[in-house]
Amino acid sequence: MPVNRRRRPRLPGILATIVTITAVVLALITIRPALAGNDLEAQADPVRIMALGDSITGSPGCWRALLWQKLQAAGVTNTDFVGTLPPQGCGFAYDGENEGHGGYLATNIAGQSLLPGWLAATDPDVVMMHLGTNDVWSNIAPATILAAFSTLVDQMRAGNPGMRILVAQIIPVDPPSCTECAARTVAFNAAIPAWAASRSTAASPITVVDQWTGFVPATDTGDGVHPNAAGDAKIANRWYAPLVAAINGTQPTPTPTGTGSPSPTAGPTPGPTGSPTPTGGSGGGCTATYTIVGQWQGGFQGEVVIANGGSAASRSWTARFAFGAGQTVSQAWGGNVTQSGVDVTVSNASWNGVLAPGASTTAGFIASWTGSNPTPATTCTFG
């Protein structure tokens, strides 16, 4: 009978398998921390911001430089301004890449599909758009300009469904060569809030930023169109609070819904008082200034500026006021706003409660109104 011999294991093959498995395990152990590190780096990536517009944005658009400087001074440094155009000289170094294309119309940018290429090259998280001046100059109807805006918004969301979009009610213009431009700008700006409300979503909110109210072409521009130093400061200040909210991901849909459409002839108008009204607030040097920065039929945009006039930094702040004519807050940014009946309380957000002596911050809101819109007395206290 044949001998039943036990087959000896093939040691070289087994050893090779063990070596291979060991190498894979070691590789995984090595790769895992590296991947974790990459995740941390991804979390620390700055918010990419595109300033989109025409020559008011880009030539040289020093409001962008002032806005960047204001962000830095407030400790908001997790930003990267992006664009295919380089910064221009504004007297100091700043992060100034942008998409401010002189002479461009919104209708042309949309019609020629220029934006997708700019988006692909820069990959923004936030777009702040001051666009439409050249369309207004060319006597293009507001509905046509806003149809182009809708195309641009669709293109933004195609690449980034969570795009945060800030749209300006553009600065007033009064050039000698276009006597009708001022009235056309009013009509265009008046149509923007309702358009924004119809296109805003929870995932990709559209914030209307009033750059029109309080801007005076005679003193804030050098030629009736392009901002001078005073105009640049006003534009930067108006962008600041909505942009900070968008950077921090706290910006809700800031356009009113169900409050009626703005009058096509009235446009945004200053509040009844015509100027900010500082009131109350002696709590540790806290002062609050309530301002109506834009108003249309059935709705308005307001803001409360909190300032530290004391000698010590604040830990938190709270402003309070009472509406006297049935106004109702619908959206807010730059602070936490609650309303109980006529009483409104505005408290700091997580990022702006600490105010050094002499520092200030702004909380903005959208509210409805009927009949009248008086300015309430406002008090402020530090925590």
Protein Blocks (a to p, Z undefined) as FASTA:
>chain_A
ZZdddddddfklmmmmmmmmmmmmmmmmmmmmmmmmmmmmmmmpccdddddddfklmmno
lmmmmmmmmmmmnopabbccddfbdcddehiacdfbdcddehiafklmmmnommmmmmmm
nopabdcddehjlmmmnopafklmmmmmmmmmmmmmmmomkbccddddddddddfklmkl
mmmmmmmmmmmmmmmmmmpcfklccddddfkgopafklmccnopaccfklmmmmmmmmmm
mmmmmmnopaccfbdehiapadfklopaddfkopacdeehieghiacddddfbdcehiac
dddddddfbfbdcfbdcdddddfehpacfbdehiacddehjbccddddfklmpccehiac
ddddddddehiacddddddddZZ
